[in-house]
Amino acid sequence: MRLRKFGRHWRRLAQTLSRAKHGMSSIFLAANLAGPKLDGASAQKWLLAHGHLLKDVDRDSFRDLLQVVQLLECQRATLEREIIFANRDPRFVEDVKLLKTVPGIDEIIACIIAAEVGPFDRFPNADALEVWAGLTPDNQESAGRTLSGHITKAGSPTLRWALGIAGLNLCHSDAQPEAIRQRLCAKRTNPVANTAMSRRLLRILYAMMRDRKPYAVGEPRDRTRAANAARARKRKEMAIA
């Protein structure tokens, strides 16, 4: 329970930090500035050296958001140490070590998944775990027809948040999951595809924990080529427009 509360607090801090950084990014976008990397140290250096490029109101807003980012980074550093220390409990060591074999799952995300799910063997199969996590569609029947709705979200939102991050990180590292995600994106929207990858990752984790086998890493993804292709598509769209 203590580790679970740590993980949920980590999620709240991460979401608040993301909103603060999004606000900083919006200020740069409105001012048509590239801006620095949005962490406390880099943003502080930029503000001291180039803050005059912003209008007075924007500069004050940016300074306020920067203080929020710096405070949250300090709190997250303290919380990270507490999570790692709590993770040394013998009940979690082996499970976290196995979860970390998946590319993109670090110690924090592994701790959150292990704490939220608990013993994986308490679920008879992966389907039961999916239902418990709230990642299955809420099917509705009407006039003899079955309509697939949104996911039920019946389980822990912190678990779904951690699986979403881990699923995207895995797609960034492994070419095979990314190919599956791209096929889903072509048929459905990106959020639907990302949710499907979270559900797929949860099934993989269940099989890993059941068989006590590490993740079989596939062909690494060439992110440079993918980024270049995305930039080329964007330039082509702008030229057509």
KETORFI-188593 format. One record per residue (C-alpha): residue in three letters; chain; x, y, z. Coordinates in nm, 2 decimals. Example, Ala and Ser with C-alpha at 12.3 -4.5 7.8 and 13.67 -1.06 7.14 Angstrom:
  bakol  mido       X       Y       Z
    ALA     A    1.23   -0.45    0.78
    SER     A    1.37   -0.11    0.71
***
This chain:
  bakol  mido       X       Y       Z
    MET     A    0.00    0.00    0.00
    ARG     A    0.29    0.24    0.08
    LEU     A    0.45    0.18   -0.26
    ARG     A    0.11    0.22   -0.43
    LYS     A    0.06    0.56   -0.27
    PHE     A    0.41    0.66   -0.37
    GLY     A    0.33    0.57   -0.73
    ARG     A    0.00    0.76   -0.74
    HIS     A    0.17    1.07   -0.60
    TRP     A    0.44    1.03   -0.87
    ARG     A    0.16    1.03   -1.13
    ARG     A    0.00    1.35   -0.99
    LEU     A    0.34    1.53   -0.98
    ALA     A    0.42    1.41   -1.34
    GLN     A    0.08    1.54   -1.47
    THR     A    0.12    1.87   -1.30
    LEU     A    0.48    1.90   -1.44
    SER     A    0.36    1.82   -1.78
    ARG     A    0.09    2.10   -1.77
    ALA     A    0.35    2.35   -1.65
    LYS     A    0.58    2.26   -1.93
    HIS     A    0.30    2.28   -2.18
    GLY     A    0.23    2.63   -2.06
    MET     A    0.59    2.73   -2.11
    SER     A    0.59    2.58   -2.46
    SER     A    0.27    2.78   -2.54
    ILE     A    0.45    3.10   -2.44
    PHE     A    0.74    3.02   -2.68
    LEU     A    0.50    2.92   -2.96
    ALA     A    0.30    3.25   -2.92
    ALA     A    0.63    3.45   -2.93
    ASN     A    0.76    3.24   -3.23
    LEU     A    1.07    3.14   -3.04
    ALA     A    1.24    2.80   -3.04
    GLY     A    1.31    2.81   -2.67
    PRO     A    1.53    2.58   -2.46
    LYS     A    1.48    2.23   -2.33
    LEU     A    1.20    2.26   -2.08
    ASP     A    1.37    2.15   -1.76
    GLY     A    1.44    2.37   -1.47
    ALA     A    1.81    2.43   -1.53
    SER     A    1.79    2.49   -1.90
    ALA     A    1.49    2.72   -1.88
    GLN     A    1.65    2.92   -1.60
    LYS     A    1.96    2.98   -1.81
    TRP     A    1.75    3.08   -2.11
    LEU     A    1.54    3.32   -1.90
    LEU     A    1.86    3.50   -1.77
    ALA     A    2.02    3.52   -2.12
    HIS     A    1.72    3.57   -2.35
    GLY     A    1.43    3.67   -2.13
    HIS     A    1.42    4.02   -2.29
    LEU     A    1.28    3.86   -2.61
    LEU     A    0.95    3.80   -2.43
    LYS     A    0.69    4.06   -2.35
    ASP     A    0.67    4.17   -1.99
    VAL     A    0.35    3.97   -1.92
    ASP     A    0.48    3.66   -2.10
    ARG     A    0.81    3.69   -1.91
    ASP     A    0.64    3.70   -1.58
    SER     A    0.42    3.41   -1.67
    PHE     A    0.72    3.21   -1.78
    ARG     A    0.90    3.29   -1.46
    ASP     A    0.60    3.17   -1.25
    LEU     A    0.58    2.84   -1.45
    LEU     A    0.95    2.80   -1.42
    GLN     A    0.93    2.82   -1.04
    VAL     A    0.66    2.55   -1.05
    VAL     A    0.88    2.33   -1.27
    GLN     A    1.18    2.37   -1.04
    LEU     A    0.97    2.29   -0.73
    LEU     A    0.82    1.98   -0.89
    GLU     A    1.16    1.86   -1.00
    CYS     A    1.29    1.89   -0.65
    GLN     A    0.98    1.70   -0.51
    ARG     A    1.01    1.43   -0.77
    ALA     A    1.38    1.38   -0.69
    THR     A    1.29    1.32   -0.33
    LEU     A    1.00    1.09   -0.41
    GLU     A    1.22    0.89   -0.65
    ARG     A    1.46    0.81   -0.37
    GLU     A    1.17    0.70   -0.15
    ILE     A    1.02    0.48   -0.42
    ILE     A    1.36    0.31   -0.50
    PHE     A    1.42    0.26   -0.13
    ALA     A    1.07    0.11   -0.08
    ASN     A    1.13   -0.11   -0.38
    ARG     A    1.41   -0.29   -0.20
    ASP     A    1.14   -0.49   -0.02
    PRO     A    1.20   -0.86   -0.10
    ARG     A    0.84   -0.89   -0.21
    PHE     A    0.90   -0.66   -0.51
    VAL     A    1.27   -0.71   -0.60
    GLU     A    1.23   -1.00   -0.84
    ASP     A    0.92   -0.88   -1.00
    VAL     A    1.06   -0.53   -1.07
    LYS     A    1.38   -0.68   -1.20
    LEU     A    1.18   -0.89   -1.45
    LEU     A    0.96   -0.59   -1.55
    LYS     A    1.27   -0.38   -1.62
    THR     A    1.37   -0.62   -1.90
    VAL     A    1.11   -0.45   -2.11
    PRO     A    1.26   -0.16   -2.31
    GLY     A    1.11    0.16   -2.18
    ILE     A    1.02    0.04   -1.83
    ASP     A    1.25    0.20   -1.58
    GLU     A    1.25    0.14   -1.21
    ILE     A    0.98    0.39   -1.13
    ILE     A    0.73    0.26   -1.39
    ALA     A    0.82   -0.10   -1.29
    CYS     A    0.75   -0.02   -0.92
    ILE     A    0.41    0.14   -1.01
    ILE     A    0.30   -0.16   -1.22
    ALA     A    0.42   -0.41   -0.95
    ALA     A    0.25   -0.22   -0.67
    GLU     A   -0.08   -0.16   -0.86
    VAL     A   -0.12   -0.51   -0.99
    GLY     A    0.02   -0.70   -0.69
    PRO     A    0.08   -1.07   -0.74
    PHE     A    0.01   -1.14   -1.11
    ASP     A   -0.09   -1.50   -1.03
    ARG     A   -0.40   -1.39   -0.85
    PHE     A   -0.55   -1.35   -1.20
    PRO     A   -0.65   -1.68   -1.38
    ASN     A   -0.55   -1.54   -1.72
    ALA     A   -0.46   -1.22   -1.91
    ASP     A   -0.82   -1.15   -2.00
    ALA     A   -0.92   -1.12   -1.63
    LEU     A   -0.63   -0.88   -1.57
    GLU     A   -0.74   -0.67   -1.87
    VAL     A   -1.09   -0.65   -1.73
    TRP     A   -0.96   -0.56   -1.38
    ALA     A   -0.74   -0.29   -1.53
    GLY     A   -1.03   -0.13   -1.71
    LEU     A   -0.87   -0.17   -2.05
    THR     A   -1.15   -0.37   -2.22
    PRO     A   -1.41   -0.20   -2.43
    ASP     A   -1.75   -0.13   -2.28
    ASN     A   -1.97   -0.32   -2.53
    GLN     A   -2.33   -0.22   -2.56
    GLU     A   -2.61   -0.43   -2.71
    SER     A   -2.91   -0.28   -2.88
    ALA     A   -3.15   -0.43   -3.13
    GLY     A   -2.94   -0.74   -3.17
    ARG     A   -2.63   -0.54   -3.25
    THR     A   -2.32   -0.51   -3.04
    LEU     A   -2.14   -0.18   -3.03
    SER     A   -1.79   -0.15   -2.90
    GLY     A   -1.75    0.16   -2.69
    HIS     A   -1.47    0.32   -2.49
    ILE     A   -1.27    0.13   -2.24
    THR     A   -1.44    0.08   -1.91
    LYS     A   -1.17    0.25   -1.70
    ALA     A   -1.28    0.03   -1.41
    GLY     A   -0.94   -0.02   -1.26
    SER     A   -0.65    0.19   -1.14
    PRO     A   -0.59    0.51   -1.35
    THR     A   -0.24    0.51   -1.22
    LEU     A   -0.18    0.16   -1.37
    ARG     A   -0.33    0.27   -1.71
    TRP     A   -0.11    0.58   -1.70
    ALA     A    0.20    0.38   -1.64
    LEU     A    0.11    0.12   -1.91
    GLY     A    0.05    0.41   -2.15
    ILE     A    0.40    0.55   -2.09
    ALA     A    0.56    0.21   -2.10
    GLY     A    0.37    0.11   -2.42
    LEU     A    0.49    0.42   -2.61
    ASN     A    0.84    0.38   -2.48
    LEU     A    0.85    0.03   -2.60
    CYS     A    0.73    0.14   -2.95
    HIS     A    1.01    0.39   -2.96
    SER     A    1.26    0.12   -2.88
    ASP     A    1.13   -0.19   -3.06
    ALA     A    1.05   -0.20   -3.43
    GLN     A    0.78   -0.47   -3.41
    PRO     A    0.55   -0.30   -3.16
    GLU     A    0.59    0.02   -3.35
    ALA     A    0.48   -0.15   -3.67
    ILE     A    0.17   -0.28   -3.50
    ARG     A    0.09    0.07   -3.36
    GLN     A    0.13    0.23   -3.70
    ARG     A   -0.11   -0.02   -3.85
    LEU     A   -0.36    0.06   -3.58
    CYS     A   -0.31    0.43   -3.63
    ALA     A   -0.39    0.39   -4.00
    LYS     A   -0.73    0.23   -3.91
    ARG     A   -0.82    0.42   -3.60
    THR     A   -0.71    0.73   -3.41
    ASN     A   -0.38    0.76   -3.23
    PRO     A   -0.53    0.75   -2.88
    VAL     A   -0.72    0.43   -2.97
    ALA     A   -0.40    0.28   -3.10
    ASN     A   -0.20    0.38   -2.79
    THR     A   -0.46    0.23   -2.57
    ALA     A   -0.45   -0.09   -2.77
    MET     A   -0.07   -0.10   -2.72
    SER     A   -0.12   -0.06   -2.34
    ARG     A   -0.35   -0.35   -2.34
    ARG     A   -0.11   -0.56   -2.55
    LEU     A    0.18   -0.47   -2.32
    LEU     A   -0.03   -0.58   -2.02
    ARG     A   -0.08   -0.92   -2.17
    ILE     A    0.29   -0.95   -2.24
    LEU     A    0.37   -0.86   -1.88
    TYR     A    0.13   -1.12   -1.76
    ALA     A    0.29   -1.39   -1.97
    MET     A    0.64   -1.28   -1.85
    MET     A    0.54   -1.29   -1.48
    ARG     A    0.35   -1.62   -1.53
    ASP     A    0.65   -1.80   -1.70
    ARG     A    0.91   -1.60   -1.51
    LYS     A    1.09   -1.52   -1.84
    PRO     A    1.24   -1.18   -1.94
    TYR     A    1.11   -0.98   -2.24
    ALA     A    1.25   -1.10   -2.58
    VAL     A    1.39   -0.78   -2.73
    GLY     A    1.33   -0.75   -3.10
    GLU     A    1.49   -0.54   -3.37
    PRO     A    1.57   -0.19   -3.24
    ARG     A    1.38    0.09   -3.41
    ASP     A    1.57    0.34   -3.61
    ARG     A    1.42    0.66   -3.47
    THR     A    1.64    0.89   -3.68
    ARG     A    1.49    0.75   -4.00
    ALA     A    1.14    0.78   -3.86
    ALA     A    1.20    1.14   -3.76
    ASN     A    1.34    1.23   -4.10
    ALA     A    1.04    1.07   -4.27
    ALA     A    0.81    1.27   -4.05
    ARG     A    0.99    1.60   -4.12
    ALA     A    0.98    1.52   -4.50
    ARG     A    0.60    1.46   -4.48
    LYS     A    0.55    1.79   -4.30
    ARG     A    0.75    1.98   -4.55
    LYS     A    0.55    1.82   -4.83
    GLU     A    0.22    1.91   -4.66
    MET     A    0.33    2.27   -4.61
    ALA     A    0.44    2.29   -4.98
    ILE     A    0.10    2.17   -5.10
    ALA     A   -0.08    2.41   -4.87
***
